[in-house]
Amino acid sequence: MDLRLLSIATLLGILCFCSAQQEGSDCIKANAQSCGECIQVAEKCGWCTDTDFLKQGESKSARCDELQSLIMKGCTKAKIENPRGSTSINKNKPVTNRKKDMAEKLKADQITQIQPQKLTLNLRSGEAQTFKLKFKRAEDYPIDLYYLMDLSFSMKDDLENVKNLGTDLMREMKEVTSDFHIGFGSFVEKTVMPYISTTPARLLNPCTNNDTCTSPFSYKNVLKLTEDGEEFNSLVSKQQISGNLDSPEGGFDAIMQVAVCGEAIGWRNVTSLLVFSTDAGFHFAGDGKLGGIVLPNDGKCHLENNMYTMSHYYDYPSIAHLVQKLSDNNIQTIFAVTEEFQPVYKELKNLIPKSAVGTLSSNSSNVIKLIIDSYNSLSSEVILENGKLPEGVSITYKSICKDGWVGTGENGRKCSNISIGDEVSFEIAIKSEKCPPKVNSEILTIKPLGFTENVEIVLNFICECECSKDGKPLSKMCHNGSGIFECGACRCNEGRIGRLCECSTDEVRTDDLDANCRKDNGTDICSNNGDCVCGTCECKKRENPEERYSRKFCECDNFNCDRSNNKLCGGHGRCECRVCICDANYTGSACDCSLDSSTCLAANKQICNGRGTCECGVCKCTNPKFQGPTCEICPTCPGVCAEHKDCVQCQAFETGEKKDTCKRDCSYFNLIRVKDRDKLPQPGDQSYPLSHCKERDANDCWFYYTYAVRNHTEREVYVVDTLECPAGPDIIPIVAGVVAGIVLIGLALLLIWKLLMIIHDRREFAKFEKEKMNAKWDTGVNPIYKSAVTTVFNPKYEGK
């Protein structure tokens, strides 16, 4: 089991090392020429600032490698530049615990619902920085609601129900907040053909059938946001219906002006709701061409005397343009539309974050309930939105919502079903893959959609190492001031190259310089293993970052040494200039010869059982008869027991083939007698080889003994002095058994015969009975039978 665990641990170690090699490969392949370039390659890349780190033939880029690889190459940790990113909180005002019935009322800008409010992130390329945001819905938070209504002719009955909306809605909203403002605006359509009739009469009264209507208009801000519900009712009751020609309305123009004209509308820095009420569809960007309007909507406020004056000049806004402006001004939209147009506005809702769709009755009688329900739906969901990310920067969200629900991906941006006083949190990770060009710092904002608060994040990009601050411009170490000496290497000025900036780009690869890259005036430049740069060989890089060419002419490498078991230098040494430098206790050209003799020890603690020598950790048997890992096997030798049987038999029992020559032939061992087999020596009780034997003599008696060789010469035999002879046969049981067997066999045969006869008789009787049942007896006349009765007829009888 221990060996299995060790093998698994070894395999895991190899896998981890291979992973580190792959990371190191990315660092080396980047060919970084400075510390700043190196740390932007990957999170695990470090730069060695030791001035003596590079070996002859290595380029500056060899300083950039995975940390463990740099340490293995001889760079100390203190000399490795590897800056790490960090996160710091600059503003961390706690969330507000506000109650509706508190005597002291807080202003909107005094209420905090998201924490922290400002952070600074120092980003290292490839390394993500994670921080947590906390959001809590505050009770009694101020609300602004602007009611934007379609006043085309089809909304005539709806206007009547909206005239008392102000006071009724005020009363209902007091249950939600004590600080509620309401405003009103209306829209119809662009005042050009073909959207309206431009005849003078229709411009004055666009309605037919003797209905009195007001002149058509695009958008009108009727009432700025106010806390006076009576004023709302008063102004709305004075509004009149207008008319247009086509079915879609110009509501998008009105929404754009409501969103961007904050001062005219009276938006405060609080929860802002826009209720859009209509019973028709909408025009959007491009539809203005029907009226000869081709200029795109500029997204600016154009209200004069509370009227939109540029509807004939600018096209309708696009949906994306509206989404941007609504988000910029933290406005949440509620679409109150009739059943007929529900599918259209539900599709629009999917494109506009923090918006809701409610079904408006045909006469708008349910508008208050619709607004309350939609507000509750919008306010119970928080969705985080971030500003434009700098180039190369990515952001991921993870939400920890109510009841422990966790969201990731796009769901990580939001939490739903949040009640007042509930607290949720978000884990946000920001990662930079590279430094933005010409910018070392950026500001990113994150905010909950529909809320005025936001989190400001200062992104500082770690694009240079700390050691670069100590760089020496025009350093003499860089070929008479041809570069900046920083972080242990030269950063060359423009037009200069080489490890020490010793060469101009115009001089690279000239014949004079190439001559310095030929070993012994040969023909091969840098031994065909590198490039000649400024008269100096820069060795090629291998796919495996652990394999390197080195020396002045790149004539050496660390991967072309002898191998054993498919391992470089047998896995017990390192390769230097194609020669294995073996670890301790190993030798040989491939470090495959172990000097450790423990592998040659036999079970008796002798080297090769005393029958050979230990060479490279393997037994070489001196006697060719023996083989095996410790020369313990002799396939052609007679067994030890058979070899010494006759001598043991003659010495112990004075029998056997050698009983007459026993003293002459069998005096080479010492005989020791024991009473029984348990007294014989057991394996493991001594440090010399021991054999247990069991042999049989001419009388079929068994005798037991052990044979051992002590100190290579002294032989010992322990023998049990009692023979185990088989007992003679017992005649009476044998005879009795034979007789009983014969009798039993006879009885069995008689029983079988009797059984067969019974079966035969029963079959014959059954056959007889069957024939008896099938017999038939025919009825006939006896030919010799004569009846005793004679009948005589009177011939004279006439029947009278």
C-alpha positions in Angstrom: 0.0 0.0 0.0 2.8 2.4 0.9 4.5 1.7 -2.5 1.2 2.4 -4.3 0.8 5.8 -2.4 4.4 6.6 -3.2 3.9 5.9 -6.9 0.8 8.1 -6.9 2.6 10.9 -5.2 5.5 10.6 -7.7 3.1 10.8 -10.6 1.4 13.8 -9.2 4.8 15.4 -8.7 5.7 14.8 -12.3 2.3 16.2 -13.5 2.9 19.4 -11.4 6.4 19.8 -12.7 5.2 19.3 -16.3 2.5 22.0 -15.7 5.2 24.3 -14.3 7.3 23.6 -17.4 4.5 24.6 -19.7 4.0 27.9 -17.8 7.8 28.4 -18.0 7.6 27.7 -21.7 5.2 30.6 -22.1 7.6 32.9 -20.3 10.6 32.0 -22.4 8.7 32.0 -25.7 7.6 35.6 -25.1 11.3 36.6 -25.7 11.0 39.4 -23.2 13.8 42.0 -23.4 13.1 43.8 -20.2 11.6 43.2 -16.8 8.5 45.2 -17.7 7.9 43.0 -20.8 8.4 39.9 -18.7 5.8 40.5 -16.0 3.2 41.2 -18.6 3.5 37.8 -20.2 1.9 35.7 -17.4 1.2 35.7 -13.7 3.9 33.1 -12.9 6.7 34.8 -14.9 9.6 36.4 -13.0 12.7 38.3 -14.0 16.2 37.5 -12.5 18.0 40.8 -11.8 21.3 39.0 -10.9 23.9 40.5 -13.2 25.9 37.2 -13.3 22.8 35.1 -14.0 23.2 34.6 -17.8 25.6 32.0 -19.0 27.7 32.4 -22.1 25.5 32.2 -25.2 22.2 33.0 -23.4 20.2 36.0 -24.5 18.5 38.5 -22.2 15.2 36.8 -22.6 16.5 33.9 -20.5 16.1 36.1 -17.5 12.3 35.7 -17.9 11.1 32.3 -16.7 8.8 30.6 -14.3 9.9 31.2 -10.7 10.9 27.6 -9.9 12.9 27.4 -13.1 14.8 30.6 -12.2 15.7 29.2 -8.8 16.8 25.9 -10.3 19.1 27.8 -12.7 20.8 29.5 -9.7 18.9 32.8 -9.3 18.1 33.5 -5.6 14.6 34.5 -4.5 16.0 37.9 -3.4 17.1 38.5 -7.0 13.8 37.6 -8.7 11.4 40.5 -9.6 7.9 39.2 -9.4 5.4 42.0 -8.4 2.0 41.1 -7.2 -1.3 42.9 -7.6 -3.3 44.2 -4.6 -6.7 45.7 -3.6 -7.3 48.6 -1.3 -10.5 50.3 -0.1 -10.5 54.1 -0.2 -14.1 54.8 0.8 -16.1 52.4 2.9 -19.2 54.2 4.3 -21.6 51.6 5.8 -25.0 51.0 4.3 -27.9 53.0 5.9 -30.3 51.5 8.3 -33.2 53.9 7.8 -36.7 53.5 9.1 -39.8 55.2 7.6 -41.1 56.4 11.0 -37.8 58.0 12.1 -38.2 61.5 13.2 -35.1 62.6 11.4 -35.5 62.5 7.7 -32.4 61.9 5.6 -31.7 63.4 2.2 -31.2 61.1 -0.7 -27.5 61.9 -0.9 -27.2 60.9 2.8 -28.5 57.4 2.2 -26.0 54.6 1.3 -27.2 51.4 -0.2 -24.0 50.0 -1.6 -20.6 49.4 0.1 -17.7 50.1 -0.4 -17.9 53.2 -2.6 -14.3 53.5 -3.9 -11.5 51.1 -4.4 -8.0 51.0 -5.9 -6.8 47.8 -7.7 -3.2 47.3 -8.7 -3.4 44.8 -11.6 -0.6 42.5 -12.7 -1.2 40.9 -16.1 -2.9 37.5 -15.8 -3.6 37.9 -12.1 -7.2 38.6 -11.1 -8.1 40.8 -8.1 -11.3 40.0 -6.3 -13.3 42.2 -3.9 -16.8 42.1 -2.4 -19.7 44.6 -2.8 -22.6 44.7 -0.4 -26.1 46.1 -1.3 -29.0 46.7 1.1 -32.4 48.2 0.1 -33.1 51.2 2.3 -36.5 51.8 3.7 -38.4 55.0 2.9 -36.2 55.8 -0.1 -37.4 58.9 -2.1 -39.2 58.2 -5.4 -39.7 60.4 -8.5 -42.5 59.2 -10.9 -43.1 60.9 -14.3 -46.3 59.8 -16.1 -45.8 60.1 -19.9 -49.1 59.6 -21.7 -50.1 59.1 -25.4 -52.7 61.8 -26.2 -53.7 60.5 -29.6 -57.4 60.2 -30.2 -57.7 56.5 -29.3 -56.6 57.4 -25.6 -59.6 59.8 -25.1 -61.4 57.7 -22.4 -58.0 57.0 -20.7 -57.4 60.7 -20.2 -60.6 61.0 -18.1 -59.3 58.3 -15.7 -55.9 59.8 -15.4 -57.2 63.3 -14.4 -57.5 62.2 -10.7 -54.3 60.1 -10.8 -52.2 62.6 -8.8 -53.9 62.5 -5.5 -54.8 58.8 -5.7 -51.3 57.8 -6.6 -49.9 60.1 -3.9 -52.0 58.3 -1.3 -51.0 54.8 -2.4 -47.3 55.7 -2.7 -47.3 57.2 0.9 -47.3 53.5 2.0 -44.0 53.0 0.2 -42.2 56.3 0.8 -42.8 59.6 2.6 -40.9 61.5 -0.1 -42.8 61.1 -3.4 -42.8 63.5 -6.4 -45.0 63.1 -9.5 -44.9 64.8 -13.0 -46.8 64.5 -16.2 -46.0 64.7 -19.9 -47.8 63.9 -23.1 -46.9 63.0 -26.7 -48.5 62.5 -30.1 -46.3 62.4 -33.2 -43.8 64.3 -35.3 -45.5 67.3 -36.9 -44.7 66.4 -40.5 -46.3 64.4 -43.2 -47.1 61.5 -43.4 -47.5 61.2 -39.6 -50.1 64.0 -39.4 -52.2 65.9 -41.8 -50.6 69.3 -42.5 -53.6 71.0 -44.0 -54.3 74.2 -42.1 -57.7 72.9 -40.8 -56.2 69.6 -39.6 -53.3 71.4 -37.9 -55.9 73.3 -35.9 -58.1 70.4 -35.2 -56.8 67.0 -36.3 -60.0 65.1 -35.2 -63.1 64.4 -37.3 -66.7 63.8 -36.4 -67.1 67.2 -34.9 -64.7 66.3 -32.0 -62.7 69.1 -30.6 -59.0 68.3 -30.3 -55.8 70.3 -29.7 -53.2 70.8 -32.3 -50.8 67.9 -32.8 -47.4 68.1 -31.1 -44.4 65.8 -30.6 -43.8 66.0 -26.8 -45.0 68.4 -24.1 -43.7 68.6 -20.5 -47.0 69.4 -18.8 -45.9 69.3 -15.2 -42.5 69.2 -13.7 -42.0 66.7 -10.9 -43.8 68.0 -7.8 -45.0 66.7 -4.4 -48.4 68.5 -5.0 -50.9 65.9 -6.1 -53.7 68.5 -6.5 -51.6 70.5 -8.9 -51.1 67.2 -10.9 -54.9 66.7 -11.1 -55.5 70.4 -12.0 -53.1 70.5 -14.9 -54.0 67.0 -16.3 -57.7 67.8 -16.2 -57.0 70.7 -18.6 -55.3 68.5 -21.2 -57.1 67.7 -24.5 -56.8 64.8 -26.9 -55.0 65.3 -30.3 -54.7 63.1 -33.3 -52.5 61.7 -36.0 -52.7 59.7 -39.2 -50.7 56.5 -38.6 -51.0 53.9 -35.8 -47.4 53.9 -34.4 -46.8 56.9 -32.2 -43.7 59.1 -31.6 -43.2 57.9 -28.0 -39.5 57.4 -28.4 -38.9 61.1 -29.1 -40.7 61.8 -25.8 -38.8 59.2 -23.8 -35.5 60.6 -25.0 -36.4 64.1 -24.0 -37.7 63.0 -20.6 -34.4 61.1 -20.0 -32.0 63.9 -21.0 -33.9 67.0 -19.9 -33.3 66.3 -16.2 -33.5 70.0 -15.1 -36.7 70.7 -17.0 -38.3 67.5 -15.7 -37.0 68.0 -12.2 -35.4 64.6 -11.7 -33.6 64.3 -8.3 -30.8 61.9 -7.4 -33.3 59.3 -6.2 -35.3 56.3 -7.5 -36.6 57.6 -10.9 -39.6 55.9 -12.5 -41.0 56.7 -16.0 -44.5 55.4 -16.7 -45.1 55.2 -20.5 -48.8 54.8 -21.2 -50.1 54.0 -24.8 -52.4 51.8 -26.8 -50.3 51.7 -29.9 -46.8 50.7 -31.2 -43.8 53.0 -31.7 -41.6 54.5 -34.4 -37.8 54.0 -34.0 -34.6 55.0 -35.8 -35.0 55.0 -39.6 -38.7 55.7 -39.7 -38.1 59.4 -39.9 -37.0 59.0 -43.6 -40.7 58.7 -44.4 -41.0 62.3 -43.5 -37.7 63.3 -45.1 -35.9 63.4 -41.8 -32.4 61.8 -42.1 -30.3 63.3 -39.3 -29.9 60.8 -36.4 -31.2 61.7 -33.0 -28.5 63.6 -31.1 -29.6 62.6 -27.7 -29.7 66.1 -26.3 -32.4 68.2 -24.7 -34.4 70.4 -27.1 -37.2 71.8 -24.9 -38.4 75.3 -25.3 -41.3 76.4 -23.2 -41.7 72.7 -22.3 -42.2 71.7 -25.9 -39.9 69.5 -28.0 -39.0 71.8 -30.9 -36.7 69.5 -33.0 -39.0 66.7 -33.9 -39.1 67.8 -37.6 -35.3 67.9 -37.6 -34.0 64.8 -35.9 -35.0 61.2 -36.5 -36.5 59.0 -33.9 -33.9 57.5 -31.5 -32.8 53.9 -31.7 -33.5 51.4 -28.9 -29.8 51.2 -28.0 -29.6 54.9 -27.8 -32.6 55.0 -25.4 -31.1 52.2 -23.3 -27.9 54.2 -22.9 -29.6 57.5 -21.9 -32.0 55.7 -19.5 -29.1 53.9 -17.9 -27.0 57.1 -17.7 -29.7 58.9 -15.9 -30.8 55.9 -13.7 -34.4 55.9 -15.0 -36.5 52.7 -14.7 -39.3 52.4 -17.3 -42.7 51.0 -16.8 -44.6 50.3 -20.0 -48.4 50.5 -19.3 -49.9 49.2 -22.6 -53.1 47.6 -23.7 -53.4 43.8 -24.1 -53.1 44.1 -27.9 -49.5 45.4 -27.8 -48.2 43.3 -24.9 -46.0 41.0 -27.0 -44.3 44.0 -28.7 -43.5 45.8 -25.5 -42.4 42.6 -23.7 -39.8 42.2 -26.5 -38.8 45.8 -25.9 -38.5 45.1 -22.2 -36.0 42.4 -22.8 -33.8 45.0 -24.5 -34.1 47.7 -21.8 -32.6 46.6 -18.4 -34.6 47.5 -15.3 -37.9 47.9 -17.2 -41.3 46.4 -16.7 -44.5 45.8 -18.7 -48.0 46.1 -17.3 -51.4 45.4 -18.9 -53.4 48.6 -19.1 -57.2 48.3 -19.2 -59.0 49.8 -22.1 -59.8 53.0 -20.2 -56.7 53.1 -17.8 -58.8 52.4 -14.8 -56.2 50.0 -13.3 -53.2 52.3 -13.8 -52.5 52.8 -10.1 -52.4 49.1 -9.3 -50.2 48.6 -12.4 -47.7 51.2 -11.2 -47.5 49.8 -7.7 -47.0 46.2 -8.9 -44.4 47.3 -11.5 -42.5 49.3 -8.9 -42.4 46.4 -6.5 -41.2 44.2 -9.3 -38.4 46.6 -10.3 -37.3 47.5 -6.8 -37.0 43.8 -5.7 -34.3 43.2 -8.3 -30.8 44.6 -8.3 -28.6 44.3 -11.4 -25.0 45.5 -11.5 -23.7 47.3 -14.5 -20.2 48.3 -15.2 -18.8 51.1 -17.5 -16.7 50.5 -20.5 -13.8 48.2 -19.8 -10.2 49.2 -20.8 -8.6 47.2 -23.5 -7.4 43.8 -22.2 -9.4 44.0 -19.0 -12.2 41.4 -18.1 -14.7 41.3 -15.3 -16.7 38.4 -13.7 -19.5 38.5 -11.2 -20.7 36.1 -8.6 -23.9 36.9 -6.6 -24.7 35.7 -3.1 -28.4 36.4 -2.8 -31.3 35.9 -0.5 -31.5 32.4 1.1 -28.0 31.6 0.1 -28.8 31.4 -3.7 -25.5 31.8 -5.7 -25.4 33.1 -9.3 -22.6 33.0 -11.8 -22.0 34.2 -15.3 -24.7 36.7 -16.4 -26.8 35.6 -13.4 -23.9 36.7 -11.2 -24.8 40.3 -11.9 -28.2 40.2 -10.3 -30.3 39.2 -7.3 -34.1 39.0 -7.2 -36.9 38.9 -4.6 -35.1 41.4 -2.4 -37.3 43.0 0.3 -36.7 46.2 2.1 -33.9 45.7 4.6 -32.5 42.6 2.8 -28.7 42.5 2.3 -27.0 40.8 -0.6 -23.4 40.7 -1.8 -21.4 40.3 -5.0 -17.9 38.9 -5.5 -16.3 40.7 -8.4 -13.0 39.7 -10.1 -11.2 42.0 -12.4 -8.3 40.7 -14.5 -6.0 42.4 -17.0 -4.3 40.5 -19.8 -2.0 43.3 -20.8 -1.2 46.9 -20.1 -3.3 49.4 -22.0 -1.2 51.4 -24.5 0.2 54.7 -23.1 -2.0 54.5 -20.0 -1.1 53.2 -16.6 -4.3 54.1 -14.8 -8.0 53.9 -15.6 -11.3 54.5 -13.7 -14.1 52.0 -13.9 -17.6 52.5 -12.4 -20.0 49.8 -11.2 -23.5 50.7 -10.3 -26.9 49.0 -9.6 -29.2 49.7 -12.5 -32.0 52.2 -11.6 -30.1 53.5 -8.6 -28.1 56.7 -8.3 -25.2 55.3 -6.3 -22.1 53.8 -7.9 -18.8 52.3 -7.0 -15.6 54.0 -8.4 -12.7 51.6 -9.1 -9.3 53.0 -9.9 -7.3 50.5 -12.0 -3.5 50.9 -11.7 -1.7 48.6 -14.2 1.7 47.1 -13.1 3.6 47.6 -16.3 7.1 48.0 -14.9 9.1 46.4 -12.2 10.2 48.2 -9.1 13.8 47.8 -10.1 13.3 49.9 -13.2 13.0 52.9 -11.0 16.7 52.5 -10.2 17.7 52.3 -13.8 20.8 54.2 -14.9 20.4 56.0 -18.3 23.4 56.2 -20.6 25.1 53.6 -18.4 28.7 52.7 -19.3 27.8 49.0 -18.7 25.6 49.3 -21.9 28.4 49.9 -24.4 29.4 53.4 -23.6 25.9 54.7 -22.8 23.9 52.9 -25.5 21.1 52.0 -23.1 19.6 52.0 -19.7 21.0 49.5 -17.2 18.1 48.3 -15.2 17.0 45.2 -13.4 20.4 43.5 -14.0 20.3 44.0 -17.8 20.6 46.6 -20.5 17.5 48.1 -22.1 18.9 49.4 -25.4 18.3 52.7 -27.0 16.6 52.8 -30.3 18.9 51.5 -33.0 21.0 49.4 -30.6 20.8 45.7 -29.9 22.7 43.0 -28.2 23.1 41.9 -24.5 25.1 45.0 -23.8 23.7 47.2 -26.7 27.1 46.7 -28.3 25.8 46.6 -31.8 23.9 48.9 -34.2 21.0 47.4 -36.1 22.9 48.4 -39.3 25.8 46.1 -38.4 24.0 43.0 -37.6 25.1 39.8 -39.5 28.1 41.4 -41.3 30.9 39.0 -42.3 33.3 40.5 -39.8 30.9 39.9 -36.9 30.0 36.4 -38.1 33.7 35.4 -37.9 33.5 35.9 -34.1 30.7 33.3 -34.0 32.7 30.5 -35.7 34.4 28.0 -33.4 38.1 27.2 -34.4 37.6 29.2 -37.7 35.1 26.6 -38.8 32.3 27.1 -41.3 29.3 26.6 -38.8 28.0 29.8 -37.3 27.3 29.2 -33.6 27.6 25.5 -34.2 24.3 25.7 -36.2 22.6 26.0 -32.8 22.2 29.8 -32.6 22.2 33.2 -34.3 25.2 35.6 -34.5 24.1 38.9 -33.1 26.7 41.7 -32.9 29.5 39.1 -33.0 28.0 37.1 -30.2 26.1 33.9 -30.4 22.6 33.9 -29.1 21.6 30.3 -28.8 18.3 29.0 -30.1 15.5 28.2 -27.7 14.1 24.7 -27.6 10.4 23.8 -27.4 11.1 22.3 -24.0 12.3 25.2 -21.8 14.4 22.8 -19.7 16.5 22.0 -22.8 19.2 24.6 -23.6 22.2 25.3 -25.8 25.1 27.0 -24.1 28.7 28.1 -24.2 30.3 30.8 -26.4 29.6 29.0 -29.7 26.4 27.2 -28.6 28.4 24.0 -28.9 27.1 22.5 -25.7 23.6 21.4 -24.7 22.0 19.7 -21.7 19.8 17.1 -23.6 22.1 15.0 -25.7 23.7 12.9 -23.0 23.5 9.1 -22.7 20.1 7.7 -21.5 19.1 4.8 -19.4 15.6 3.5 -19.1 14.6 6.2 -21.5 15.7 8.8 -19.0 18.4 11.4 -19.5 21.4 10.4 -17.4 19.2 7.6 -16.0 17.4 10.2 -13.9 20.3 10.2 -11.5 22.3 13.2 -12.8 22.4 16.3 -14.9 23.6 16.8 -18.5 26.3 19.4 -19.0 27.8 19.8 -22.4 26.6 16.4 -23.5 28.3 14.7 -20.5 26.4 13.3 -17.5 27.4 14.7 -14.1 26.1 11.9 -11.8 24.5 12.3 -8.4 26.2 10.8 -5.3 26.3 7.0 -5.3 25.9 6.8 -9.1 28.5 6.4 -11.9 28.7 5.4 -15.5 28.2 7.3 -18.8 24.5 7.4 -18.2 24.6 7.5 -14.4 23.0 4.1 -14.5 25.5 2.3 -12.2 24.5 2.5 -8.6 27.2 2.3 -5.9 24.7 1.3 -3.3 25.1 -2.4 -2.5 21.8 -2.7 -0.5 20.1 -4.1 -3.5 22.5 -7.0 -3.5 21.8 -8.1 0.0 20.3 -11.5 0.3 17.8 -12.5 3.0 20.7 -13.7 5.1 22.3 -10.2 5.0 25.2 -11.6 2.8 26.2 -9.9 -0.4 24.9 -12.0 -3.3 24.6 -15.0 -0.8 28.4 -15.2 -0.8 28.4 -16.5 -4.4 29.1 -13.3 -6.4 30.0 -9.6 -6.4 27.8 -6.5 -6.4 28.3 -4.3 -9.5 26.1 -1.3 -10.2 23.6 -2.5 -7.7 23.3 -5.9 -9.4 24.8 -9.3 -8.4 27.3 -10.8 -10.8 27.5 -14.5 -9.7 31.1 -15.9 -9.7 29.9 -19.5 -10.2 28.0 -19.8 -13.4 25.8 -22.5 -11.9 24.0 -19.8 -9.7 21.7 -17.1 -10.8 18.9 -14.8 -9.5 18.9 -11.3 -8.0 21.2 -12.5 -5.1 22.7 -15.7 -6.7 20.3 -17.8 -4.7 19.1 -20.0 -7.6 20.9 -23.1 -9.0 18.7 -24.8 -11.6 21.3 -27.6 -12.4 22.4 -28.3 -8.8 21.0 -31.3 -6.9 18.9 -30.3 -3.9 20.7 -29.6 -0.6 18.6 -32.2 1.1 19.2 -35.0 -1.5 22.9 -34.1 -1.6 23.5 -34.7 2.2 20.8 -37.4 2.8 23.1 -40.4 2.9 25.7 -38.8 5.2 23.0 -37.6 7.6 21.4 -41.1 7.6 24.6 -42.9 8.3 25.7 -40.5 11.1 22.4 -40.3 12.8 21.0 -43.8 12.3 23.9 -45.9 11.0 21.9 -46.9 8.0 21.9 -46.1 4.3 24.3 -46.5 1.4 27.3 -44.8 3.2 27.0 -46.6 6.5 30.3 -48.4 5.8 32.2 -45.3 4.7 30.6 -42.8 7.0 33.6 -41.7 8.8 35.6 -41.2 5.6 32.9 -39.5 3.5 30.7 -37.8 6.0 32.8 -36.0 8.5 32.4 -32.5 6.8 29.6 -31.3 9.1 28.8 -31.3 12.8 25.7 -33.3 13.7 23.4 -32.1 16.5 20.5 -34.3 17.7 17.1 -32.9 18.8 14.1 -34.6 20.3 11.4 -33.5 17.9 10.8 -31.3 14.9 9.8 -28.2 16.9 13.4 -28.1 18.2 14.9 -27.7 14.7 16.2 -24.1 13.9 13.7 -22.0 12.0 14.4 -19.5 9.1 15.1 -16.0 10.4 16.6 -17.2 13.6 20.1 -16.8 12.2 22.0 -14.7 9.6 23.2 -17.6 7.4 21.4 -19.8 4.8 19.3 -22.7 6.3 17.6 -25.6 4.5 14.8 -27.8 6.1 14.8 -31.4 4.8 12.5 -34.4 4.9 13.9 -37.6 3.5 12.8 -41.3 3.4 15.0 -44.4 4.0 14.8 -47.9 2.5 12.2 -48.9 5.1 9.9 -46.1 4.1 10.7 -44.3 7.4 10.9 -40.5 7.3 13.6 -38.5 9.0 13.9 -34.7 9.4 16.9 -32.4 9.6 18.3 -29.0 8.7 21.4 -28.1 6.9 23.2 -24.7 7.3 26.6 -23.1 6.4 28.0 -20.8 9.1 30.7 -18.3 8.2 31.0 -19.8 4.7 32.9 -22.9 6.0 31.3 -24.3 9.2 28.5 -26.7 8.3 25.9 -27.7 10.9 23.2 -30.4 10.7 20.3 -30.6 13.2 18.5 -33.9 13.0 15.5 -35.4 14.8 16.8 -38.6 16.4 13.5 -40.4 16.0 12.4 -42.0 12.7 8.7 -41.7 11.6 7.9 -45.1 10.2 4.5 -46.1 8.8 2.4 -48.7 10.9 1.5 -52.1 9.4 -1.9 -52.9 8.0 -4.8 -54.1 10.3 -6.1 -57.3 8.8 -9.4 -57.8 10.7 -10.9 -54.5 9.6 -9.9 -55.2 6.0 -11.4 -58.7 5.9 -14.5 -57.5 7.7 -14.9 -54.7 5.3 -14.5 -57.0 2.2 -17.1 -59.5 3.6 -19.5 -56.7 4.4 -19.0 -55.2 1.0 -19.8 -58.5 -0.7 -22.9 -59.0 1.3 -24.1 -55.5 0.7 -23.5 -55.9 -3.0 -25.5 -59.2 -3.1 -28.4 -57.7 -1.2 -28.4 -54.8 -3.5 -28.5 -57.1 -6.6 -31.4 -59.1 -5.1 -33.4 -55.9 -4.4 -32.8 -54.7 -7.9 -34.0 -58.0 -9.4 -37.1 -58.0 -7.2 -37.9 -54.5 -8.2 -37.6 -55.3 -11.9 -39.9 -58.4 -11.5 -42.5 -56.3 -9.8 -42.4 -53.7 -12.5 -42.7 -56.5 -15.2 -45.7 -58.2 -13.5 -47.6 -54.9 -13.2 -47.1 -54.1 -16.9 -48.5 -57.6 -17.9 -51.5 -57.3 -15.6 -52.2 -53.8 -17.0 -52.0 -55.2 -20.5 -54.5 -58.0 -19.7 -57.0 -55.6 -18.2 -56.8 -53.4 -21.3 -57.5 -56.4 -23.6 -60.4 -57.5 -21.4 -62.0 -54.1 -21.6 -61.8 -54.1 -25.4 -63.4 -57.6 -26.0 -66.7 -57.7 -28.1 -69.2 -60.7 -28.0 -71.3 -61.1 -31.3 -75.0 -62.5 -31.1 -75.7 -65.5 -33.6 -78.2 -68.3 -34.3 -77.5 -71.9 -33.3 -77.9 -74.0 -36.4 -79.0 -77.2 -34.5 -81.5 -75.3 -32.4 -85.2 -76.3 -33.0 -88.1 -74.5 -31.4 -90.6 -76.6 -29.3 -93.5 -74.7 -30.8 -95.2 -75.8 -34.1 -97.7 -73.6 -35.9 -100.3 -75.3 -38.2 -102.6 -73.4 -40.6 -106.2 -74.8 -41.5 -106.5 -74.7 -45.2 -110.2 -74.5 -45.0 -110.2 -71.5 -42.7 -111.5 -68.5 -44.5 -111.2 -66.0 -41.8 -114.8 -66.1 -40.8 
